[in-house]
Amino acid sequence: MTAELNKQLNATLGAYGYRYKGNTVRGCLYENSDTQSAIITDYKIHHPESPFPYTDYTREQNHLMGLYCSLYRFVVDEFSEIEVMDKELKNYLSKTFNEEKLVVSGQNRNIQAIDPTMPEAIFEQVFIDTYGREALDRVTREYPVIDINGNTRWVDYYIQTSNFNLAIEKNGETYHHPILTGKKKYKAQLLKQNSIVAYGGKVFRWSMEGMKFRDKFSEEMKMYFGDLDSFKLAHHIKQSRGFKLFDHQENILENIKEERAEGKQSFLVVLPTGTGKTEVMLSDLEEQIKETSDNFKALVMVPQVQLKQDLTTLLKKRFSHYNVGDKPDSIIMIQTYAWMSRYYEQFSSHNFSYMVVDEAHHASAPTVHKVIQHFIPETLLGLTATDKRLDEKKLEDIFGQYETSLSLLEAIKKNVLVPIKAFRLKSNIDLSSMRFNGKDYYASDLQENVIVESRDQLIVDMLDKYFVSSLLEMKSGLIFCVSVDHAKRLAKMMKNKGMSVEAISGQDNKSSSYIEKYQSGEIQFLATCSLLNEGWDSPRTSIIVMARPTMSKVLYTQQLGRGTRKMTGKEALYVIDVVDNYGCTDGFNNSPWSVHALLGINQYCPWSDITGRKNKSGDQEELLLAGLYEKERSLEQIDIFTFERKYPDFLSTEQLARELFVSTGTVNSWLKKDKFKADVTVPVGSKKLRYFSPDQVSDIRKIMKLKIHNELTQYDDFFEFINEGNYMYSYKMVLILSLLNSVDANGECNLESLTKSYIDFYKERLTLNVDVDRDGCPYSDINKLNDVNYMQRSLLANPFEKFERKRFMYHCKDLNHIAFSTILWDKINNKDDLLKIKKIFFHDLVDYYELLGKIPNQEELIQCWNIPENW
């Protein structure tokens, strides 16, 4: 950066209280210590002549994003870009955003591609390993946000916490590295990021390479995201608020009054411009404000600032005794769509008694949709004069629902969701040997054991008997299968029986057409393995067949959720669980989830309401199905055991190791020595998965005489460990000195280059004709030193394992890297601590070799390893 450009940049940012703090990967960091905020200015970051690893970029940004309350980022290559930065920064800091438009930009991948990509699969799995499977209920995939220009953009993952909101982007280099994307796309990426930061969010990015380092990735999640207790629930059951559309009708006020008396809460008024739709709102609001208690508050949402100003003037005249304005403390608050879309999360769902959405035909915008469904007013009134054809069903989805915190069972009992009636289709297939990998059945075992013709024929015959050849009105249904091949096979068997069915998958470009025909009733059944697991549902779905057994509660719940929505004429959702023979292998029960296990109900009567509610005279479908059931229908006790239900909070070996701050290998070695035992052991072929009660953690600490180790103690623990000075051989000292000489800015090092440096030290001693190490050291054999694979294995087994077991370092096999713990590296990555570590180990190394020929090449090593003169 030229001196003139740098001078202008310092002056511009200085006016906002930001002072130069230091350099970044490709630019400078400016800090405002009063507000604990910072700004990164990138210089020629997109130029190919100055390449840099994208992981360096993401790690640096994540560190700074976690360090400061807010972090903005801009590109500044020339003077004109300082002017642009100045204008944008002023808007960000003053919260001055474009409120005149809401434009959807980019794609919602939940609609375009439902199956997760490889980066998404890695993120979700590491998130589960870090916070537990239930924590996924607190993460939203493909979350809409509005940037400073009013464009709706999509974030890969979004977590709302009690402290701040987290936007998580998992970035492939091709689409996100500034050098590969080019300047224009990179600036667009920063615009979205800065907009999120401006209204209180933090944006964390991980490259594919960064996510592959799973231990380090997990540690970074905990460090940046915080505790699970602070995460807010993201997935809500939606409840109907009673919706009525008034399309060009007379006497609307009287009609609203009548519908409100019958329990309706949501009204959409369609009237041509100039025929009094605003007066409808004013008159109804006036009546409600008189009838309601002192806690009355109203929100009026409009699409543009000018409309906000005009309506504010009008309402102030009409409601002169009330506080009318655009501030949150106003009795009648008037705000734009864009403003509410950015700040609605700061209001409780019951904040407003009365809510108006003017120009309601804009309500289908993703962010406005979320605002409407967030609030639960006593009256929701939409106004529009559009002459476009209105899709009443679409509008009812938006205006007729709101989010609740009800559990699935509570929602069913309160009639928020359709009643569930179950049928357990019993097969004679023995699946007791199906293996469990800690999350679900092995895919290969499902393929081999579940896809059996006799089992599939049972499903086909059952559907034909009860839902095709019976007098029952046509019911649409989904069949969840083991694989794409299984779905095709089952669909073929059903077609041979004359049924209307298609198999769908992400591999078949006809699937979209089949789904549309299913929605319109042209196809009765769809067979699928994963395409419809999340992000899609159809109220017309009245039958769900669980032909794929699963030990994953999340997967079972997602599949069940495809059919729980209510629809006119829909008496119930019929859930068919295929019940195979499961049992105990070496004491482990591998039973899958069922709808009874999910809801915790251990009594079953074929085709009856699962909650035990008595038949109503109108339950004609149940009576018909009961008549087709050839046995006596009686209530029976059933076993609803599932591993996840029985042991929901138990820790895996990996999770126990994290709790104790030791390596997984250390825990396994203790188990082999019978230092303690697992509470639950699951056989998987020749291996075993072990699980531990949370109550056992403190007992294990006592048995193994472990102090409390955590993120706060790691720095002190590390220096305590390296100051012990216990060396059987020289390995630890040579490893650390070689590592600190090779490590990058993120605390990582390629294992091959580290191994070479490690080998070179011992080869040099052979060349100098002095003892390589104490007696018994295999490195005295030149053949061993020349065997790189042997030396790499040796380095990992000892000395690296001694640091890994205490979680000071990690090894990533996929990348062939080793790295310091992120938390530890952040604390020791400074001149004083790094020199201190080098001095400790070099001093110990010199003392160690005092009786073994000393270190003839000492001066050379001092220079090579950058050892301080006063070591």
DANORKA-V268660 format. One record per pair of residues at least 24 apart in sequence whose C-alpha atoms are under 6 Angstrom apart, sorted by the first residue. I is the first residue (numbers start at 1). J is the second residue. Records with the same first field share a line. If there is no record, write none. Layout:
I: J, J
This chain:
36: 68, 69
37: 68, 69, 70, 71
38: 71
39: 71, 72, 73
40: 73
41: 73, 74, 75
42: 75, 76
43: 76, 77
44: 77
46: 178, 179, 182, 183
47: 179
48: 179
55: 207
58: 205, 206
62: 204
66: 224
72: 194
92: 198
97: 148
98: 148, 149, 150
99: 304, 338
100: 304
101: 150
102: 150, 151
103: 151, 152
104: 151, 152
105: 151, 152, 153
108: 142
110: 535
130: 218
137: 234, 235
138: 232, 233, 234
139: 234
147: 192, 195
148: 195
160: 231, 232
161: 230, 231, 232
162: 230
164: 201
165: 201
166: 201, 202
167: 203
168: 203, 204, 205
169: 205
170: 205, 206, 207
171: 206, 207
172: 207, 208
213: 812
236: 403, 404, 405
237: 403, 404
238: 401, 402, 403, 404
239: 401, 402, 416
240: 400, 401
241: 265, 400, 401
242: 266, 400
243: 267, 400
265: 379
266: 379, 380, 381
267: 381
268: 381, 382, 383
269: 383
270: 384, 385
271: 385
272: 385
273: 385
296: 353
297: 331, 332, 352, 353
298: 332, 352, 353, 354, 355
299: 332, 333, 334, 355
300: 334, 355, 356
301: 335, 336, 337, 357, 358
302: 336, 337, 358
303: 336, 337
304: 336
341: 367
349: 374, 375, 376
350: 376
352: 377
353: 377, 378
354: 378, 379
355: 380
356: 380, 381, 382
357: 382
358: 382, 383
359: 383, 384
360: 384
373: 402, 403
374: 403
417: 564, 565, 566
418: 564, 566, 572
419: 572
420: 572, 573, 609, 610
421: 574, 607, 608, 609, 610
422: 574, 575, 576, 607
423: 576, 606, 607
424: 576, 577, 578
425: 578, 579
426: 578, 579
427: 580
429: 580, 581
430: 581
431: 581, 582
432: 582, 583
435: 684
440: 551, 552
460: 494
475: 542
476: 524, 525, 541, 542
477: 525, 541, 542, 543, 544
478: 525, 526, 527, 544
479: 527, 544, 545
480: 528, 529, 546, 547, 548
481: 528, 529, 547, 548
482: 529, 548
483: 529
484: 529
487: 527, 528
500: 524
501: 525, 526
502: 526
503: 527, 528
504: 528
505: 531
533: 558, 559
534: 558
537: 562
539: 565, 567
542: 573, 574
543: 573, 574, 575
544: 575
545: 576
546: 577
547: 578
549: 592
550: 592
551: 592, 593
588: 682
591: 642
597: 640
602: 637, 638
603: 636, 637, 638
604: 635, 636
605: 634, 635
650: 691, 692, 693
651: 691, 692
652: 691
661: 709, 806, 807
662: 805, 806, 807
663: 804, 805
666: 805
715: 824
731: 799
732: 799
733: 841
741: 865
747: 819, 820
748: 818, 819
749: 817, 818
750: 817
751: 816, 817
755: 792
770: 853
771: 852
839: 871
